[in-house]
Amino acid sequence: MSERQLVLDLGYRPAFGRDDFLVAPGNHEAVDWIDRWPDWTAHALAIFGPSGCGKTHLCHVFALRAKAHVVPAAELSPDTVAALADHAALVLEDGEGVADPRALLHLFNVMKERGGHLLLTSREPPARWPFTLPDLTSRLSSIPAVRISPPDDAMMAAVLVKLFADRQITIDPDVVSYLVRRIDRSFSAARDVVARADAAALAGKRAITVPLLKQVLED
């Protein structure tokens, strides 16, 4: 029988509260918009940026603040718009992935008519979404669009500490510094290495140290 522990993927619960969100130069404008709600200059707002940059976290913060319903863009259709528009606030994640642009146009118009608020998230700004419906592209181009930028060294260090903390792991500063110098400058890379380090530590019944991380990165 192997001495390595069998790892069961039981998952973990990321912290999605406003106090858990790490504010940095690359995301402070988006955070300001969320904090400013409901005093927006338009009924809709778009937040865009690379995968793992914190869009989902801000969606949860907004959902708690505005009692908003969160819906993935892939689930939006002409048949679901009427029910969704009953909500005073909505979050539409991955907006560029909407299958039927007419459904998004209808939702956009109905939310405005009813005085509701719509938060859209995506990787690209709305002006670059792959839609050709003129009325929709016009409306998307008219709303505020805020970018969340990739993190700098300080932000990467803070994100790594938070990701480990979400898994109830306290990490040493030298471990964080080691990772910051060696992984891609993206939130998705940070999530990946933290998950792999956690799994390796559990499997080997070891603490997360620089030697362990060196092995994880080499693998």
N, C-alpha and C positions, 0 to 999 in steps of 0.2 A: 504494500500500500504506500502511495506517495506521501512524503512528509509535508508536501505543500497542501495548504488548506483549500478545500473546494469553495469557490466564491459563488454565492447566490446573488443574482442581480435583483436586490430588493428595492432599488431606487432610493432616492432621497428627495426631500422637499426644499427647493430653493427658497430663500427668504425674498418675498416680493413687496415688503412694506416700504413706504416712502423713506423711513430712516435708514433702511438697508441699501438704498441706491447711492452709488458713489458718484458725486458730482465733480466734474473736471472740466477744463476748458473745452474739450471736444463735445460735451453734451449739455453744458449749462443752459444754452438757449432753449433746448427742448424741455429741460426741467422747468425753466421759467414759464414756458407756455402752459405746462400742466398745472403748475402752481397758480397761474393766473385765471384758470377756468373758474367760473363761467364767463369771465369778462374778456372773451375773445373778440377780435375784430371781424371775424367771419364765423359762420356756423360750422365750418369744417377746418381741420388742420391735418397736414401730412407730416409725418416724421419718417425720415429715410436714412439708411446707412447699411453697412455690411452686416452679414450674418453674425449674431452674437454680440452686437454692439450695445445691447441694452434696450432694444425696442420693446421686447415682450415684457420686460420688467416695468417699463414706463406704462405700458398698456394696463398692467395689473394695478399700478398706482392710480391711474386715471379711472379705471373701473371702480375701484374702492371709493375714490373721491366723488365721482359723478354718478355712482350706482349704475354704471354703464354695462350693457351686455356685450360680450366679446364674441365675435363670429369670424371664423377663417374665411378668406375670400372664396375658397373653393366651394363653400357651402351656399354662397349667394346665388339666387336664381330669381326669375320673375315671380315664381310662386311663393317665395319666402319674404319678399320685400314688405308686403302688407303687415305681416306679423312683426317683423323687425322694426318697422317704423313706429310701432306703438311705444317703443322705448324712448325716453327723453334723451338718452345719450347712447351712442354705439361706438364700438371699436371694430374696425374691419382690418384684420391682419393680412399682410402679403397682398396688398391691393392690386398689384399688377397681375396677380393670378386669377382674377375674376374671369370666369368662362364666358359669360354673356354680358357685354358692355351695357346693354340696354337695362339690365337689372341694376347696375351701379348708377346709371343716370337716373333711373326712377327713384332709387333710394336717396340719392343726393338731393333731388328735387323735393321729395316728400319730407325729408328731415328738415329742410329749410322752410318749407311751408308750415310745418308744425312747430317751428321754433326749437327744434332739437339740435344736438351737437354730434358731430361725426369725426372721430379720430381715425385716420388712415395710416397704415405703416407699410413700408416697402423697402426694397434694396435701392431702387432708383427713384429719383424725384418724379412726381406725377406727370410732368411734362414729357417724360421719356417712356411712359407706360405704352405697351403695344396696342393701343386702341386707335381706331380711325373714325369713330363716330364723332362728327364735328361738335355737336352740342356737349358731349361728354368731355372731349379734350379741352374745349373752351372753359368749362367749369373747373376742371382739374387744374388748369393753368392759372386760374384766378385766386386759388386759395393759398394761404401761407404754407410754405414747405420748409422744414427745418432739418438740417443734416446733423447726424451724430457721426463724428469723425473717429477714425481708428485711435487707439490709446497711445499715449507716450509712456516712457519708462515708469514714471510715478503711478500712472493710472494702471498699467499692467500689474505692478506690484500690489496695488490695492485690490484689484480684481482677483488676483491669485489668493490673497489672504481671505477675501470674502468667499470664494468658491470652496476653499478648504473649510472655512467656518460653516458653510452650509452643510457640509458633511460631518460637522462636529469634530473637526481636526484643527488643533492649534499648531501652526507651522513656524519654524525658526526663521529669522530674517536672512541668514546665510543661504537657506534653501530657496527662499523667494528670489534673492539676488541671482542665484545660480540659474533659475528658470528664466528670469527676465532677459538674461543675456543670451539665451539659447533657443527660445521658441519664437515662432512667427508673431509679429505684432498684430494680433487679432484676438478678439474675445473667444472666438470658436476654438482657436489653438489653445488658449488657456483652459477652456472647459475640457478639451480632449486630454491634455496632459494631467490635469487634476484627477480626472476619472481613471486614467491609466495608472497613475501613482497610487491612488486609493486601492485599486484592485490588486496591484502588485504587493502593496503593504499587507493587505489582508491575506493574500495567498501565501506569502512568505512569513507571516506573523512577525513583521518587522516595522520599525518606525519609518516615517518618511524622512529620509536623510539625503544628502548630496550623493553618496554612493548608490543609493537606491534609484534616485532620479537619473543618474548617469546610465544605469542599466536600462531604465524605462525608455530614455531617449534613444539609446543605441538600438533597442528592439524595434 
